[in-house]
Amino acid sequence: MTRQVIKLGSSSIASHEGLALDVISGLVSQIAVAQRAGHQLILVTSGAARLGRRLLAFEGPAAGAAPALRSLVDSVRSSIQDAGSTNTAGADYGQLVTALQDALGRYRVPEHAAEAVEFALPAAVGQPALMALYRQLAAAVGVEVCQILVSRSDLSSARAMADLGGLLRGAVGRGLLPIVNGNDATDPVSALDNDQVAVAVAVAAEASRLLFLTDVRAAYRDSSLTDRIIRLTPAQARAVRVGPGSGRGGMGSKLGAAARAASCGVECIIGSAREPDVVARSLNPRARVGTVVRAASARLEPSQRWIGGMAYSEGSLHVNKEAEVSLRTGSTLFLSGVERVDGDFRAGSVVELLDVRHPERLLGRGSVALPSSILRLLRALSPQQVACVISVLLRLRFAAQVRRAGDGSSLGAGGSLVDPAIYPDCKELAEGETRASQEAFAQLGAISADRVLELVDSLQLAQPALCAAFLIDGGFLRGEVPAAAAARRVVRSIHAVHRESLVIYPDGT
């Protein structure tokens, strides 16, 4: 018995009439055959917003009337202008223009609501219609379905994803077909897509395989679709560069999602939704179908599944070789090992850990101990240099409060507060041998008062014990970092990522 998640993408089921019913009905029939053979299937489907737009006439044959109506309105308006305001036919023309404009309005989306209507309203209309379609098709082949909508907030909660996993396992255990969709009605403009949902579902449900169905037979190395990729490791999948597809995710999204799922022990296959018997073939380990991204390891331990596979990643930290070696021996990630920070995130967000030399290598994931703004300032610094930066920030914050500098004006390098000749902390940063130290000093020299307030507030929230040690010591006003052993221990214990949250994937992924 195999438990497999099938992700059906928008590009696979798109048609001029809204949805490709032949593809959907064929897939449901294949799932019914697989279920009777003893396999457990979970379907992650796109298409709700597309079907909703069709029902709302935002696209499809009815939408073609809008350009013609607009042209007719312009023509009538020109006729009125040519006839002149004294023409007795002007009133009739005016009534006609008004009537035509009313008709045209039915096809126009208000500009202020365009972004929300693009996903939210069509998805809200399309979700029940899509589910009714699946239920009808499934009933015809003896399959009972249940619907589960997943929002980005669910992926941000370990408890919610654990509950989801239990629900999915219980549903397939009773012979049901769970149909899962990202909830575009409540997350209309988020970066969440169904490729990410499929990975979370596969890990939560403890599936052994994940099948991505798209509009091409496999992933290809060329745009002409002749150089097919048969098998990849997770690192190779992340390194492949392809163009986007017609769906929100595209092939690049699928390869990235497959790499993460494979790093969590889930084998992934990318194939065509129109290939005959694609479900049965994907369940056969000996069958050659699509592009396979090999599972890198056994399934993660329950305590690691949310961070390692389900949580939505808000950014990435690129780490050096020394940090990787340390992480693989069970250590934590210190600030000195972080070479680059991508993304904007708060303390506690989940990020990916990447090899700075080979960004396609996903080393692991974890929950950051500091927001991205602070990490960018402290990255690649030694503990002593970190202490100097914090000392300067607290001094600038103190001066900003005293002077009531609320206009965001620069406290630049020419000011006395960041003068290396006056303050030892600035001197140590400015004369540091590393590029990171000198860049940190340059950033402090050009920082605005508003930015100082923002950074220190973030630092105090994320590291209250650290800030308290500096404030109690008071040496930052003179440019001196705390000399007490307790304060230095606090500085040395600052981690880029919380130790208990780290999930490091096996080497070679």
PyMOL commands that set and color helices and strands:
alter all, ss='L'
color gray80, all
select helices_A, chain A and resi 10-13+21-36+48-55+61-83+90-105+111-140+152-155+158-173+194-204+234-239+250-263+278-282+302-310+321-328+335-337+372-378+383-403+416-418+424-430+435-445+449-462+464-473+475-478+485-492+499-501
alter helices_A, ss='H'
color red, helices_A
select strands_A, chain A and resi 3-8+14-15+18-19+40-45+145-150+177-182+209-214+231-232+267-272+291-293+315-319+338-342+350-355+362-367+503-504
alter strands_A, ss='S'
color yellow, strands_A
deselect
rebuild
show_as cartoon
